[in-house]
Amino acid sequence: MSCNCENDENKKKSRRSFLRKLSIGLGGLIGAAMSVPLIDAILEPVVGNRKKTWRKIGVSSDFKVGKMTHVRFRNASTYDWSKKIEESEAYLYRNRDNTLKAFKVNCSHLGCPVRWQEGSHMFLCPCHGGAFYSDGKRAAGPPNRPLYQYEVREENGIVELLTGRIPITNIDV
C-alpha cells in the first residue's frame, strides 16, 4: 500500500477554500440583512407615504385669546415600533384677531424640545440657547429658521392640526 499524500493536500485545500467561501457568503448575507432597515430609513423620506392627516387636538374653548397652549396629539406613524412614541406635541396660540397658530415643539436648529416661557413670552431651547418670539420667528441663538408651523383648522368648535408621519429627525413633519 502506498500513501497518496498529494491527494490529501488537495482535499485540505479544497475544504479550506470551501470554508473560506462559506464564511464570506454568510458574512455578506448577514451584512445585507442588517443593512435593510438602514436603507429603508434613508430612502423612506424620499419615496415613502407622505399622506397628511387632520388630528383633533381640542375644542375652540380650550384656546384663549393671547394665551399659548401646550397640546398633545397622536402620531400619524404607521410603523409598529412607533407605538413607543405615539404622541407628539405642539403649541397653539390664539391671536387677537381670533386666528390660531400652531408650532412644532422642536427647535429648527437640531430638533431639541423648546419650551414656552410665559414671563418673557418667548420659546427657549435649553440645548444651544435658541430663542423664538411668540410668532415663531427666530430671536437669538444658532437657529437660522423660524419654528415650524402646523396648518390649523377650526370647524364646528373642533380644532385640528394637519400632520404627517413624524420622522426620527427634525427635517419634516
N, C-alpha and C positions, 0 to 999 in steps of 0.2 A: 504494500500500500504506500502510496506516495501522498505527500501533503501538497495541496494546491493552494498555497498561501496567496498567490496573486488574485485568485477568485474571492478570498476572504476580504482582501483590501478593497476590491470593487464593491462588495456588499456593504462594507463600513462607509465608504464614500457615498454610496447610493442612499443609505439610511441617513447619514449626516445631511446630505443635500435635501432629502425629503423633509426632515425635521426643521431645517432652516426655512424652507419654503412654506411649511405649515405655520411656523411662528410668524413669519412675515404676513401671511394671509390672514391669520387670526387677529394679529395686531391691527392690520388695515381694516378689517371688518368691525372690530371694537371701536376703533377711532372714527370710522364713518358713522356708526350708530350713535356715538356720543356727540357728534357734530350736528345731528339733525335738529335738536332744539335750538342750538345757536344759529344755524342758518335760518330757521323759522323766525326767530326773534329779529334777525337782521332784515329779512325780506317782508315781514308782516306789515310794517308801516307803509310799504310801497304797494304791495299787491293785496293786502288784507281787506276785510269788510269794513268800510268807513261809514256805515249807516249810523245816523244820529237819531236819538230818541228824546222825546219830551218827558221829563221827570217831574212829578209833582213834589214840591218842596214845602208847601204850606197853603194857608188861606190868606186872603188880602189883609185881614185884620191883624195878622202876625207881624206885618211890616209897617212900622210907624214912620211918619214923615221926619226926615232929619236924623234917623237912627240907623246905625249899622247893625245888622242881624246875622249871626253865625248860624248856618243850617247844615244838615247832613242829608245825603240822598244816596240811593242805591247805585252802585257802579254798574254800568251797562255792559260790562265784560261778559263774554260767553264762555270763557275758559274756566274749567273746573277748579284750577288752583287759585283763581281769584276770589273764591269764597272766603279766603282768609282776609282779603282786603275789599270786601264787597261794598263798603260805604266810602263815599268821598264827601268833601266839604266845600262850602262856598260862603262868601259874604254877600249879603244883599243890602242895598241902600235905597231908600225911597227919597227921591229929590223933592224939592218944594213944589215942583210942577206935577207931582204925583206919579212920575215915571220911576221905574225900578231899574237899577243897575246891579249886575251880579259879577263878582270877581272870583277867580280861582284862588285858592289859599296858598298856592305855590309861588315863590319868588321867580321872576323871569330871568334871574341870573343863573342859578344852579338848581332850582326846584325846591329849595328849603321852605318849610312852612312859615308863612308870615302871620303875624298876629295884629289885630286891630287894637290900637291904644286909644281909649276913649278920651283921656286927658289931652293928648296932643292932636287928636283927630287925624291920625296917620296909621298906615300899615308899617310895621317894622319887622325886618328879617334879622333875627339874632345871630345868624351864622356869619355873615360877612358885612353887616352894617347897612344893608339896603333899606331905603325908606321910600314910601309911596304916599301921595296925597289921597284924600278920600275919593277922588275920581279915578284912582288907579294909576295916575301919571307918576313917573319917577321923580323923587325929590332929592335923593342923595345915595351915595354908595356905588358899588360896582355895577348894578344892573343898568343896562343901556336901553331897556324897553319898558313900557308900562306893564302892569299886571294884565293877564289875560282876562277878557270879559266873556261871560256866557251870554247867549241870547236868552232874553226873558220874555215870557208872555203871561198875561193876566186875563183870564176869561171866566166869567160867571163866578167870581170870587175865589178862583183857584189860581195859584202862582206856580209856574213851571219853568224849568231850565232846559235848554236844548243841549244834550250831552252825547258824547260818543263813548266808545270803549276807551277806558283810561289806560294809557300805556305806562310802562315802568319809568320812562324818562319824562322830562318836562317839555318835550318837543311839541306835543299836540294834546288835544283833549277830545 
